[in-house]
Amino acid sequence: MNFQLTEEQSALVAAVQQILQDHADLPQSARAASHWFNETLQALLAENGYLNVGREFGALEAALVVIEAAKMPVLTEVAATALIAPQLLGEESLEGPVAILNGRDLSRAHRNLPIARHALIDLGDDVALLPIEAENVETVPSILAYPFGRFRRPPDLRAARRLRCQAGALRHWWRVALSAESAGAAQAAVAFTLNHVKQRHVFGHPVAVFQSVQHRMVQCHMVATALYYLALRAAWSGKVYDADVAACYAQQHIKKLVVDLHQFSGAMGVTNEFALHLWTYRLRALQTEAGGMVECALDIARHR
Amino acid sequence: MEFGWTAEQDEFRERVRAALDELLPADWDEVYVPQSYASDLQVEFSRTFCAGLAERGLLVPHWPKQYGGNDADDWQHFVLGEEMKAAGEPRGPQYMNVNWIGPAIMRYGSDAQRREHLLGISSGKIIWCQGFSEPGAGTDLASLKTRAENRGDHYLVNGSKIWTSYARKADRCFLLARTGAGRKEISVFLLPMSTPGISVTSFPGLIKDGHLNEVFFSDVKVPVSARLGEEGAGWKIITYALSYERVGVTRYHAGLEALNIAIGKLKKQSRFDDPVMQSRAGMIAAKFEAARLLTYRVVDLRVHRIADTAEANLCRIASLDAVEDLMDFLVQYVPDCLTGGDALLEDYYRINIPAGITGGTNELQLDLVARRALGMPGRT
């Protein structure tokens, strides 16, 4: 048991933080947007090998990159490309961004579909690996802080490549990925709100002075911290139980994070100019994925 | 970063389990555990059990060799605690001895005190009780009123302590008493419970027998040599000692064990196919796993000699959250556990009734994390 990053892992995190920080700011034109996908940063992450760490180093290292990317106000797609795809495709690389879709309902809007080059579709037993035709995707506006889109016409799954009996692995790593992404978003949302409550004065005091605020902020901090380690353990072990636990913990606490952090941000928190939604509404988008909290909890119970 | 145990740690865990198999009586689960680890039966049994652990080098492996330990690292100490908790804590009150009373004496005691007390603790035969709380001073310990008046060659102690687990059977008391008028002018005394002027009464309550005692001190003469550290150094000493206690309680382990017992019972009754029940059990397990990792993180910081700002407090908050959910689950789905239907689950429930109070209330833990970890301002 050793919770400290190795020298190599520390160097990886520091390096990816540097490149992310250099491109962290939203452009003026996107200040009021529900999200902003930074295509340039996405390309830089790919060119510099950060989307390949899952293959080169392992799932834990990929999860560390996912967490760092999820802390940024600008959006990149790292989780599916760097963490999930290598677990299904091994040495074969897949051009991202990648969208992960539940094949039971392809008619609805899907996260990351408008930016995706490929989709991995859970078909129950098999996975379909589908190249995305941009002209077949229409963007769907949403307050959820990812690009959402739906197919204009149903995708031709017969033409898609089948990854036989890989759907279980997809759902497993989807849960690891959403836990890691939630951990990064939660840490950033807590840090952002903490800064706000220390700066913002009400009734002559900083908001942070009130015990009712302090206790709930600590609980949010606890969730974000626990989630970080649960996600990394799930990535490290590759065990289904650990992935179920991490995703279940994330999804059962997203309500608390969203409600409390917006509550402490007051009316400012409902504006898009106030950046909190960039993380909290990512969390909301992740709340029902890979089965959602109840499916994860049922799977945990089946292990016991 | 590594989330697995080393071969050496696995081997150590197996040694502990083997010792438990050898040392626990056949009716341990049926007769001893349901009576609670503070019961007279278990407290007395701990003298035999801990002596057996000591003979196997498993009572204080993390202590320095000179005091009967083996200089083992914090992880071994922790693995030991996990296994003991999972077995129903057969060390009884002696978990306190090895977790924080001994280390506090090592750090602050005189040579004579170390000689007198540490070998006694590491032999596994001495029972201590903790003389901290009073009717008017629980979490706010600095409000305590028990007074130790300095009379030159001795102190005269008057006052009372309450919630003093194990006091009926204890050989010694780790006593906090006021030695000055200032709020934190408090000192620690190490005194035999047989000292004239000390009396103990017990009273019933929601938690099990053995925890709810009141200890009275009436003109108790305590030699100056029984004071631990300097006069007035009590606050510093208990802050050090309790930092060990806060991580010493591995609640997630006992919680997951109790959850498994409940699930096993529900399966036997063919009731665990209810998805609502299953999902609640899954969510509780996830919370305990979160508490487990936050607790491991505290040990990891200790192993790496990194200052713990408030991580120990954070893991207590996480544990309590899971414990409260489990208690609610038990009442809802295994309701006969509080009416004689399952002694182990009843014990789990009742021992955890004050889980948010003992060792510093949950609100205090939240305050400490807010201040130390999040840098939130105090009240003006």
Interface residues (C-beta under 8 A of the other chain):
Chain A: M1 N2 F3 Q4 L5 T6 Q9 L60 L194 V197 K198 H205 P206 A208 V209 Q211 Q214 H215 M217 V218 Q219 H221 M222 T225 A226 L227 Y229 L230 L232 R233 W236 S237 D244 V245 A246 C248 Y249 Q252 M293 V294 C296 A297 L298 D299 I300 A301 R302 R304
Chain B: M1 E2 F3 G4 W5 T6 Q9 W75 L259 N260 I263 F272 P275 Q278 S279 R280 A281 G282 M283 A285 A286 K287 E289 A290 A291 L293 L294 Y296 R297 V299 D300 L301 H304 L314 I317 A318 E363 L366 D367 V369 A370 A373 L374 G375 M376 P377 G378 R379 T380
